[in-house]
Amino acid sequence: MKPDESLNVLGGTLTPCSFEPLTGFFRDGHCNTCTADRGSHTVCAVMTGEFLAFSKYVGNDLSTPHPEVGFAGLKPGDTWCLCAARFLQAHDEGCAPRAHLDATHVRALEVVPLTVLVDCAAD
Protein backbone atom coordinates (compact mmCIF):
# COMPACT_ATOMS: atom_id res chain seq x y z
CA MET A 1 0.00 0.00 0.00
CA LYS A 2 1.23 3.44 -0.90
CA PRO A 3 -0.31 6.60 0.56
CA ASP A 4 -2.09 9.10 -1.67
CA GLU A 5 -0.38 12.46 -2.12
CA SER A 6 -0.10 14.15 1.31
CA LEU A 7 -2.17 17.30 0.82
CA ASN A 8 -4.41 18.97 3.37
CA VAL A 9 -7.88 20.49 2.94
CA LEU A 10 -6.31 23.95 2.61
CA GLY A 11 -4.26 22.85 -0.41
CA GLY A 12 -0.93 22.71 1.40
CA THR A 13 1.34 19.94 2.60
CA LEU A 14 -0.25 17.64 5.18
CA THR A 15 1.24 18.29 8.62
CA PRO A 16 1.48 15.68 11.40
CA CYS A 17 -1.61 14.95 13.48
CA SER A 18 -0.15 12.99 16.40
CA PHE A 19 2.84 10.88 17.29
CA GLU A 20 1.68 10.38 20.91
CA PRO A 21 -0.63 8.61 20.61
CA LEU A 22 0.58 7.40 17.23
CA THR A 23 -2.27 7.83 14.76
CA GLY A 24 -3.16 7.45 11.12
CA PHE A 25 -4.18 4.60 8.83
CA PHE A 26 -0.46 3.96 8.20
CA ARG A 27 0.44 4.68 11.86
CA ASP A 28 2.83 7.35 10.62
CA GLY A 29 1.45 10.23 12.71
CA HIS A 30 -0.31 11.74 9.68
CA CYS A 31 -3.86 11.37 8.38
CA ASN A 32 -2.55 9.85 5.17
CA THR A 33 -4.89 7.60 3.23
CA CYS A 34 -5.16 5.30 0.22
CA THR A 35 -7.82 3.23 -1.51
CA ALA A 36 -7.43 0.48 1.11
CA ASP A 37 -8.48 2.94 3.85
CA ARG A 38 -12.19 2.22 3.59
CA GLY A 39 -12.94 4.28 6.70
CA SER A 40 -11.17 7.36 5.30
CA HIS A 41 -9.20 8.10 8.50
CA THR A 42 -8.54 11.61 7.23
CA VAL A 43 -9.79 14.16 9.81
CA CYS A 44 -7.24 15.23 12.41
CA ALA A 45 -9.43 15.85 15.45
CA VAL A 46 -8.88 16.88 19.06
CA MET A 47 -10.73 14.45 21.30
CA THR A 48 -13.30 15.70 23.80
CA GLY A 49 -15.12 13.79 26.51
CA GLU A 50 -18.39 14.46 24.71
CA PHE A 51 -17.13 13.09 21.39
CA LEU A 52 -15.53 10.01 22.99
CA ALA A 53 -18.83 9.22 24.76
CA PHE A 54 -20.71 9.67 21.47
CA SER A 55 -18.29 7.46 19.57
CA LYS A 56 -18.63 4.73 22.20
CA TYR A 57 -22.43 5.04 22.10
CA VAL A 58 -22.51 4.53 18.31
CA GLY A 59 -20.24 1.49 18.51
CA ASN A 60 -16.64 2.70 18.21
CA ASP A 61 -15.12 2.80 21.69
CA LEU A 62 -11.95 4.86 21.33
CA SER A 63 -11.41 5.43 25.05
CA THR A 64 -11.00 1.88 26.36
CA PRO A 65 -7.41 0.63 26.29
CA HIS A 66 -6.64 -2.52 24.28
CA PRO A 67 -3.03 -3.33 25.21
CA GLU A 68 -3.17 -6.58 23.22
CA VAL A 69 -3.04 -4.47 20.05
CA GLY A 70 -0.93 -1.65 21.48
CA PHE A 71 -3.84 0.80 21.92
CA ALA A 72 -3.77 2.80 25.16
CA GLY A 73 -7.19 4.37 24.63
CA LEU A 74 -7.83 8.02 23.87
CA LYS A 75 -8.57 10.77 26.35
CA PRO A 76 -9.75 14.36 25.97
CA GLY A 77 -7.02 16.50 24.44
CA ASP A 78 -5.50 13.68 22.35
CA THR A 79 -5.41 14.23 18.61
CA TRP A 80 -6.43 11.36 16.34
CA CYS A 81 -7.14 10.68 12.67
CA LEU A 82 -10.89 10.11 12.67
CA CYS A 83 -13.00 8.50 10.01
CA ALA A 84 -14.51 11.30 7.95
CA ALA A 85 -18.01 9.82 8.13
CA ARG A 86 -17.87 9.57 11.95
CA PHE A 87 -16.72 13.19 12.15
CA LEU A 88 -19.65 14.29 9.97
CA GLN A 89 -22.06 12.16 11.99
CA ALA A 90 -20.80 13.76 15.21
CA HIS A 91 -21.16 17.20 13.64
CA ASP A 92 -24.74 16.46 12.65
CA GLU A 93 -25.43 15.33 16.24
CA GLY A 94 -23.84 18.48 17.69
CA CYS A 95 -20.77 16.89 19.28
CA ALA A 96 -18.02 17.12 16.68
CA PRO A 97 -14.51 17.59 18.02
CA ARG A 98 -12.27 20.39 16.79
CA ALA A 99 -10.24 19.66 13.65
CA HIS A 100 -6.71 20.69 12.68
CA LEU A 101 -7.20 21.68 9.05
CA ASP A 102 -3.51 21.66 8.17
CA ALA A 103 -3.36 18.02 9.31
CA THR A 104 -6.67 16.91 7.73
CA HIS A 105 -6.18 15.10 4.42
CA VAL A 106 -7.82 16.58 1.32
CA ARG A 107 -9.71 13.31 0.76
CA ALA A 108 -11.81 14.15 3.83
CA LEU A 109 -13.62 16.58 1.51
CA GLU A 110 -15.14 13.59 -0.30
CA VAL A 111 -17.26 13.12 2.84
CA VAL A 112 -17.16 16.32 4.91
CA PRO A 113 -17.89 19.72 3.37
CA LEU A 114 -15.12 22.28 3.83
CA THR A 115 -17.60 24.64 5.52
CA VAL A 116 -18.18 22.02 8.25
CA LEU A 117 -14.44 21.57 8.78
CA VAL A 118 -13.91 25.33 8.94
CA ASP A 119 -16.74 25.66 11.50
CA CYS A 120 -14.98 23.04 13.63
CA ALA A 121 -11.44 24.32 13.08
CA ALA A 122 -9.11 24.20 16.06
CA ASP A 123 -6.51 26.45 14.41
Protein Blocks (a to p, Z undefined) as FASTA:
>chain_A
ZZdddddfkopacddfbfcdcedjklnopacdcfklmnopabccdddfklmmmmmmnopa
fkbccfknopgbiaehiacdddfklmmmmmmnopaccddfklpcfklmmmmcfklmmmmp
cZZ
